[in-house]
Amino acid sequence: MREVADSTRSGDGPIPGFGFNPPTAPVSGCEVTDLAALHGRMRDGTLQRVHRVGFHTVALITEGSGEHTVDFVTHPCRPGTLLWIRPDQVQRFGSPRAMNSTLLLFTPAFPAHLASTARLLDEWYGPVCRQLGTGRDYATVSTLLSQLRAEFTRPPGTVSADILQLELATLLLHIDRLPRRGAHADLHAGGEIYARFRADLERSYATTRRAEDYAFRLGYTVKTLTRACLAATGQPVKHVIDARVALQAQRLLAHTDEPVAVIARRLGFSEPTNFGKFFTRHIGATPGDFRRTHQPPTP
C-alpha cells in the first residue's frame, strides 16, 4: 500500500487513499499476507484512521476479536469472520493487537477474466461481512487462502501468476456461494435488469435520483426496475437510488472539509435545505451533526 491522491478532494487536500504497491511481490497486482504484517509496515496509525483503497481486500479472521468499520457500518470480528472490502469503500481497522487475519489484496484487473467473476468485482456487489464460524465454509475458504499463500511464497522466479489468478477466481466463486442475509440476500434474483440498473446508478447517482430517468435510459418501465430491485435487495428502486446518494453524502461529509452546500450541489441538489432534509430523513441526523460525529477533532 502507498498513499495516493484520491479523486475526491477536500478543502485541505485529498481524502486519504492508498494504491496497490506492496514492498515485495513476486507478481504484479496481488499480495497474500496477514493483518499483523500489514500493521507492522504501517506503524504510523494510518490503518486506524478512516481511509480508502484502490484495490480489493479479502480478510479471514484467524485469531482474536475486534471490529472493522466499512462505509460507516462497524462489523464485529472473531475467528471465522470473512470481510471483503472493495475499491473506494471507506474503512477503518481496529486495534493492531486485537486480532489477526489472513489478508488477500488484489487489483480489479488481477483475477482470471471469467464472466462469472467479473460481476463479483463490482463495487456495489455483495455483502462486506459474513460470519462463517468454524465449520465447512470456514475450512474451505481457509484452505483456498492457504493455497494462494503457498503459491505466492514459492521461491523467486517460480511463482505462477496464472495459478494465482485461477486460485483467486476459485476463491471468489466459492465466496459467492456462501449464504447471504439482509439486503444482499438474493442479488442474483434481480438478474441482468438489476445489474444494468446498478451499473447506471454508479455512473449517474449524482445527476439524477428519478427512477423514471433510469428506466427511460435502460429501456424498462419503473415497475420492471422496482421488481428487479425488490428481488435483489428487498427494497424498491427509489430506495436503492436514495441509499446510494446517502452513502456518498456520508463519505463526503465525514472525509472532506467541503461545505455542506458544495456537497449538496455535487450530489445534484439545487438547494442545501433540500439536501439537509433528504440526508436527515435517510440517515437520522443532520449533515452537520453527522460530520461532527465522524470527523476526527482538529489537533
C-alpha positions in Angstrom: 0.0 0.0 0.0 1.2 3.5 -0.7 -0.6 6.8 -0.2 -2.1 8.3 -3.4 -4.2 11.3 -4.2 -7.9 10.4 -4.2 -10.2 11.8 -6.8 -12.5 13.3 -4.1 -10.7 16.3 -2.6 -11.3 18.3 0.5 -10.5 21.9 1.1 -7.2 21.0 2.5 -6.3 18.1 0.3 -7.4 14.6 -0.9 -9.3 12.1 1.1 -6.6 9.7 2.4 -6.3 6.9 -0.2 -3.9 4.1 -0.9 -2.8 2.5 -4.2 -1.5 -1.0 -4.6 2.2 -1.1 -4.1 3.4 -3.9 -1.8 7.1 -3.6 -0.7 7.9 -7.0 -2.3 5.7 -9.1 -4.5 6.6 -11.9 -7.0 3.7 -10.9 -9.3 2.0 -7.6 -10.1 -1.5 -7.0 -8.8 -1.7 -9.5 -5.9 -0.4 -9.9 -2.4 -1.1 -12.6 0.3 -0.1 -11.5 3.8 -1.6 -11.2 7.2 -3.0 -8.3 9.3 -0.1 -8.3 11.8 2.4 -7.9 9.0 0.4 -5.1 7.4 0.2 -3.3 10.8 3.9 -3.9 11.1 4.8 -2.0 8.0 2.3 0.8 8.6 3.2 1.8 12.2 2.0 5.4 11.9 -1.6 4.5 12.8 -2.9 5.1 9.3 -4.9 2.0 9.3 -6.8 3.0 12.4 -7.9 6.2 10.7 -10.6 6.3 8.0 -9.1 5.8 4.5 -9.9 4.2 1.2 -8.0 1.9 -1.1 -8.0 1.4 -4.8 -8.0 -2.4 -4.6 -9.9 -5.4 -3.2 -9.2 -6.7 0.3 -10.4 -10.2 1.4 -9.7 -10.9 5.1 -10.4 -14.1 7.1 -10.1 -13.5 10.8 -8.0 -16.3 12.4 -7.1 -15.0 15.9 -8.6 -12.7 18.5 -11.5 -10.4 18.2 -12.2 -6.8 17.3 -14.0 -4.5 14.9 -13.7 -3.3 11.3 -15.7 -0.4 10.1 -16.7 -0.1 6.4 -18.8 2.7 5.0 -20.0 3.7 8.5 -21.0 0.2 9.5 -19.0 -1.4 12.3 -18.6 -5.2 11.9 -17.7 -7.3 14.9 -14.9 -9.7 14.0 -13.9 -13.0 15.5 -12.3 -16.2 14.2 -14.3 -17.2 11.1 -15.3 -13.7 10.1 -14.8 -13.1 6.4 -14.5 -9.5 5.1 -14.5 -8.3 1.5 -13.8 -4.6 1.1 -14.0 -3.2 -2.4 -12.2 -0.3 -4.1 -13.3 3.1 -2.9 -15.2 1.9 0.1 -14.1 3.8 3.2 -12.8 1.8 6.1 -11.0 1.8 9.4 -9.1 -1.0 11.1 -9.4 -1.7 14.8 -6.6 -2.1 17.3 -3.5 -3.6 15.7 -3.1 -6.1 18.6 -6.7 -7.2 18.9 -6.8 -9.8 16.2 -5.0 -11.3 13.2 -6.2 -12.4 9.8 -5.1 -13.8 6.5 -5.2 -10.9 4.0 -5.6 -11.2 0.3 -5.0 -7.9 -1.6 -5.6 -7.7 -5.3 -6.3 -5.1 -8.0 -9.6 -5.3 -10.0 -7.6 -6.4 -13.1 -5.8 -9.3 -11.5 -8.3 -12.2 -11.3 -8.8 -14.5 -14.2 -11.1 -12.9 -16.8 -14.2 -15.1 -16.4 -17.7 -13.9 -17.0 -18.7 -15.4 -13.6 -16.0 -13.5 -11.7 -16.4 -10.1 -13.5 -19.7 -9.3 -11.8 -18.3 -10.2 -8.4 -15.7 -7.4 -8.7 -18.2 -4.6 -9.0 -18.0 -2.1 -6.0 -21.7 -2.4 -5.2 -21.9 -6.2 -5.3 -22.3 -8.4 -2.3 -22.0 -8.1 1.5 -18.9 -6.8 3.3 -19.0 -9.2 6.2 -20.0 -12.9 6.7 -19.7 -14.9 9.8 -18.5 -18.4 8.7 -18.0 -19.9 12.2 -15.6 -22.8 12.2 -17.5 -25.3 10.0 -17.1 -26.4 6.4 -17.3 -23.0 4.8 -14.5 -21.7 7.0 -12.4 -24.7 6.3 -12.9 -24.3 2.5 -12.1 -20.6 2.5 -9.1 -21.1 4.8 -7.8 -23.9 2.5 -8.2 -21.8 -0.6 -6.3 -18.9 1.0 -3.6 -21.2 2.2 -3.2 -22.5 -1.4 -2.9 -18.9 -2.6 -0.3 -18.1 0.1 1.7 -21.3 -0.8 1.9 -20.2 -4.4 2.7 -16.6 -3.5 5.6 -17.6 -1.3 7.3 -20.0 -3.6 11.0 -19.4 -4.3 11.7 -16.3 -6.5 11.2 -17.0 -10.2 8.9 -20.0 -9.6 5.6 -18.2 -8.7 3.0 -18.5 -11.4 0.7 -15.6 -12.0 -1.7 -17.9 -13.9 -2.1 -20.2 -11.0 -2.7 -17.3 -8.6 -5.3 -15.8 -10.9 -7.1 -19.1 -11.2 -6.9 -19.9 -7.5 -8.2 -16.4 -6.8 -11.1 -16.9 -9.2 -11.9 -20.2 -7.4 -11.9 -18.4 -4.0 -14.2 -15.6 -5.3 -16.7 -18.1 -6.8 -16.8 -20.0 -3.5 -17.4 -16.8 -1.6 -20.3 -16.1 -4.0 -21.9 -19.4 -2.9 -21.9 -18.6 0.8 -25.2 -17.8 2.5 -26.4 -14.2 2.3 -28.5 -12.2 4.7 -30.3 -8.9 4.8 -30.1 -6.5 1.8 -27.8 -8.8 -0.1 -29.9 -12.0 0.4 -30.5 -12.7 -3.3 -28.7 -10.3 -5.6 -28.8 -12.9 -8.4 -32.6 -12.7 -8.4 -32.6 -9.3 -10.0 -30.8 -10.7 -13.0 -29.5 -8.7 -15.9 -32.0 -5.9 -15.3 -30.7 -5.2 -11.8 -27.1 -5.5 -12.9 -27.6 -2.9 -15.7 -29.5 -0.6 -13.4 -26.8 -0.7 -10.7 -24.1 0.0 -13.3 -26.1 3.0 -14.5 -26.7 4.1 -10.9 -23.0 4.1 -10.2 -22.5 6.5 -13.2 -25.5 8.7 -12.6 -26.4 8.9 -8.9 -25.0 12.5 -8.6 -27.0 13.7 -11.6 -30.5 12.2 -11.1 -32.5 10.5 -8.3 -35.5 9.9 -10.6 -36.4 6.3 -11.2 -38.1 7.4 -14.4 -34.7 8.6 -15.8 -33.0 5.3 -15.2 -36.0 3.4 -16.6 -36.0 5.5 -19.8 -32.3 5.2 -20.4 -32.3 1.4 -19.9 -35.5 0.8 -21.8 -37.6 -0.6 -18.9 -40.6 0.6 -17.0 -40.3 1.8 -13.4 -42.3 -1.2 -12.4 -39.8 -3.5 -14.0 -36.9 -1.8 -12.2 -38.8 -2.0 -9.0 -39.4 -5.7 -9.4 -35.7 -6.3 -10.1 -34.6 -4.3 -7.1 -37.2 -6.0 -4.8 -36.0 -9.4 -5.9 -32.3 -8.5 -5.4 -32.4 -6.3 -2.3 -35.9 -6.4 -0.9 -36.1 -2.6 -1.5 -37.9 -0.7 -4.2 -35.9 1.1 -6.9 -36.3 4.6 -5.4 -34.9 3.4 -2.1 -31.9 1.8 -3.8 -31.2 5.1 -5.6 -31.6 7.2 -2.5 -29.4 4.9 -0.4 -26.6 5.2 -2.9 -26.8 9.0 -2.8 -27.0 9.0 1.0 -23.9 6.8 1.2 -21.9 9.2 -1.0 -23.1 12.1 1.1 -21.9 10.3 4.3 -18.5 9.7 2.7 -18.1 13.3 1.6 -19.3 14.8 4.9 -17.0 12.5 7.0 -13.9 12.6 4.9 -13.7 16.0 3.3 -13.9 19.6 4.5 -16.2 20.7 1.7 -19.1 22.9 2.8 -22.4 21.2 3.0 -23.7 23.5 0.2 -20.9 22.3 -2.1 -21.6 18.7 -1.3 -25.3 19.3 -2.0 -24.5 20.7 -5.4 -22.2 17.8 -6.2 -25.0 15.3 -5.5 -27.5 17.1 -7.6 -29.4 19.1 -5.1 -30.4 22.6 -6.2 -30.7 23.9 -2.6 -28.8 22.9 0.5 -32.0 22.9 2.5 -33.4 20.1 0.3 -30.2 18.2 0.8 -30.4 18.6 4.5 -34.0 17.3 4.6 -33.0 14.3 2.4 -30.0 13.5 4.5 -31.8 13.7 7.8 -34.7 11.6 6.5 -32.4 8.8 5.4 -29.6 8.9 8.0 -31.4 10.2 11.0 -29.1 13.1 11.7 -28.4 16.5 10.1 -25.4 16.8 7.8 -23.7 19.0 10.4 -24.3 16.6 13.3 -23.2 13.6 11.2 -19.9 15.4 10.3 -19.1 16.3 13.9 -19.7 12.7 14.9 -17.5 11.1 12.2 -14.7 13.6 11.6 -11.7 13.4 14.0 -11.1 16.5 16.1 -8.5 19.0 14.7 -5.2 18.7 16.6 
